[in-house]
Amino acid sequence: MSWMTEQVDIYCERLDPSFWAEPLNAVTNLAFVVAALIMWPRVRGLASGQVLCVMLGSIGVASGLFHTFAQGWAGAADVLSIVVYALTYIYLANRDFWGMRPGWAFVATTGFIPYAAATIPLFARIPGLGGSAQYMPLPVMILAYAVLLRHRAPGTARGLAIGAAILLLSLMFRTIDLPVCGAVPFGTHFMWHVLNGIMLAWMIEVWRRHVSEP
């Protein structure tokens, strides 16, 4: 069987290979779509913001496919949608928060790839972190940007710090999904979706406020 069609069973809620075996994990992906719809009118006239909203909605669709079909191809789509959003946001942060020219902003954004490749194995050594290690470079980077921007753009820095805090909280729920499965039969992964929908929408709002400042 190809890895693309191989069944994936890594969440507490899934007890069998059926389409609706993860109802909470599936339905809570609507959080991303609702968040995108809420942010859409707020970024009217800002093309980059609208792109982020489309990407935010696509995360919900891709993750919904993964938590229903639960196959390798859907898992790949899920991860890819998150990576595309993250890299796009980093590019916009480099361009708009730091005032880089587009070419330099793109070059700086590509630096995330070796940074993640170098740090994910380090985070993987943290006991209990498990599969959440692959996401840890993001809150660390957001916090780093917050610290570095605290004098240049204090409002934006505070917004980024709040976003990083929400992401860390959502990562906690993702991480404890299987460990608490005996006590919470439906797991906690669904909270990863809810909080991430809030966090990603908030990050768009942080960017919007920054570029809309007089």
C-alpha positions in Angstrom: 0.0 0.0 0.0 1.3 3.5 -0.9 2.0 5.9 1.9 -0.4 8.2 0.2 -3.4 5.9 0.8 -2.2 4.3 4.0 -4.5 4.7 6.9 -3.3 7.1 9.6 -4.4 6.5 13.2 -2.5 8.8 15.5 -5.3 10.6 17.5 -7.2 9.6 20.6 -10.7 10.1 19.0 -10.1 7.7 16.1 -11.1 4.2 17.0 -11.7 2.8 13.5 -11.0 3.7 9.9 -14.4 5.1 9.1 -15.0 8.5 7.6 -16.6 10.0 10.8 -14.4 8.3 13.3 -13.1 11.7 14.5 -16.3 13.9 14.6 -14.8 16.5 17.0 -11.5 16.7 15.2 -13.3 17.0 11.9 -16.0 19.5 12.7 -13.7 21.8 14.7 -11.8 22.6 11.5 -14.7 25.0 10.8 -12.8 27.2 13.3 -10.3 28.0 10.5 -13.1 28.7 8.0 -15.0 30.9 10.4 -11.9 32.8 11.3 -11.1 33.4 7.7 -14.6 34.7 7.0 -14.4 37.0 10.1 -11.1 38.5 8.9 -12.0 38.8 5.3 -14.0 42.1 5.6 -11.3 43.5 8.0 -8.6 43.2 5.3 -10.8 44.5 2.5 -8.5 46.5 0.2 -5.4 44.7 1.4 -4.5 42.0 -1.2 -1.9 40.3 1.0 -4.4 40.1 3.9 -7.0 38.5 1.6 -4.4 36.0 0.5 -3.8 35.1 4.1 -7.5 34.7 4.7 -7.8 32.3 1.7 -4.8 30.3 3.1 -6.4 30.2 6.5 -9.6 28.8 5.1 -7.6 26.2 3.1 -6.0 25.0 6.4 -9.5 24.1 7.6 -10.3 22.3 4.4 -7.1 20.3 4.3 -7.2 19.4 8.0 -10.9 18.4 7.7 -9.9 16.0 4.9 -7.2 14.6 7.1 -9.5 14.0 10.0 -12.1 12.3 7.8 -10.2 10.3 5.2 -7.2 9.9 7.5 -4.8 8.9 4.7 -1.3 10.0 3.9 -2.3 12.3 1.0 -4.7 14.2 3.3 -2.0 14.4 6.0 0.4 15.8 3.4 -2.2 18.4 2.3 -2.7 19.3 6.0 0.9 20.0 6.7 1.5 21.7 3.3 -1.4 24.2 4.0 0.2 25.2 7.3 3.7 25.5 5.9 2.4 27.7 3.0 0.6 30.0 5.5 3.6 30.2 7.8 6.1 31.0 5.0 3.7 33.6 3.5 3.3 35.3 6.9 7.0 35.3 7.6 7.5 36.9 4.2 5.0 39.6 5.0 6.5 40.1 8.4 9.9 40.6 6.9 8.6 43.0 4.2 6.2 45.0 6.4 7.4 44.7 10.0 11.1 45.1 9.1 10.7 47.2 5.9 12.7 44.8 3.7 12.4 45.0 0.0 10.5 42.1 -1.5 13.6 40.3 -2.8 15.4 40.5 0.6 12.2 39.6 2.4 12.0 36.4 0.2 15.6 35.6 0.9 15.1 36.1 4.6 12.0 33.9 4.5 13.9 31.0 3.0 16.1 31.1 6.1 13.2 29.5 8.0 13.8 26.2 6.2 17.3 25.5 7.6 16.3 27.0 10.9 13.4 24.6 11.2 15.6 21.7 10.0 18.2 22.4 12.7 15.8 23.0 15.6 13.1 20.4 15.1 15.5 17.5 16.1 16.4 19.5 19.2 12.8 20.0 20.2 12.2 16.3 19.4 14.5 15.5 22.3 12.2 17.1 24.8 10.3 14.3 26.6 6.6 14.1 25.9 6.7 16.6 23.0 6.4 13.9 20.3 4.9 15.0 17.0 4.4 18.6 18.2 8.2 19.1 17.9 7.7 19.9 14.2 5.7 23.0 15.1 7.9 24.4 17.9 10.2 26.5 15.7 7.2 28.7 14.9 6.3 30.1 18.4 10.0 30.5 19.1 10.5 32.5 16.0 7.3 34.6 16.7 8.6 35.4 20.2 12.0 36.3 18.7 10.4 38.7 16.3 8.3 40.2 19.2 11.5 40.8 21.3 13.4 42.3 18.4 10.4 44.6 17.4 9.6 45.8 20.9 11.2 49.2 20.3 10.6 49.6 16.6 6.9 48.6 16.7 5.8 48.0 20.4 2.1 47.4 19.5 3.1 44.8 16.8 5.5 43.2 19.2 2.8 42.8 21.9 0.5 41.3 19.3 3.1 38.8 18.2 3.8 37.8 21.8 0.0 37.2 22.3 0.0 35.1 19.1 2.9 33.0 20.3 1.2 32.4 23.7 -2.0 31.2 22.0 0.1 28.9 19.8 2.0 27.4 22.7 -1.3 26.8 24.5 -2.8 25.1 21.4 0.4 23.0 21.1 -0.1 21.8 24.7 -3.5 20.5 23.8 -2.1 18.8 20.7 0.7 17.2 22.7 -1.5 15.8 25.5 -4.1 14.3 23.2 -2.9 10.7 23.5 -1.5 10.9 27.1 -4.9 11.9 28.5 -6.9 9.6 26.3 -7.7 7.2 29.1 -9.3 10.0 31.1 -10.7 12.0 28.1 -12.0 9.5 25.5 -12.4 12.0 22.7 -9.0 13.5 23.4 -7.9 17.1 23.2 -6.7 17.5 19.6 -9.9 19.4 18.7 -8.7 22.3 20.9 -5.6 22.5 18.7 -8.0 23.4 15.9 -10.1 25.9 17.8 -7.1 27.8 19.3 -5.2 27.7 16.1 -8.1 29.2 14.2 -8.1 32.0 16.8 -4.3 32.4 16.7 -4.0 32.5 12.9 -6.8 35.1 12.6 -5.2 37.1 15.4 -1.9 37.1 13.5 -3.7 38.5 10.4 -5.1 41.2 12.6 -1.7 42.0 14.0 -0.4 42.4 10.4 -3.5 44.5 9.4 -3.0 46.9 12.3 0.6 47.3 11.5 0.2 48.1 7.8 -2.9 50.3 8.5 -1.2 52.5 11.0 -1.0 56.2 9.8 
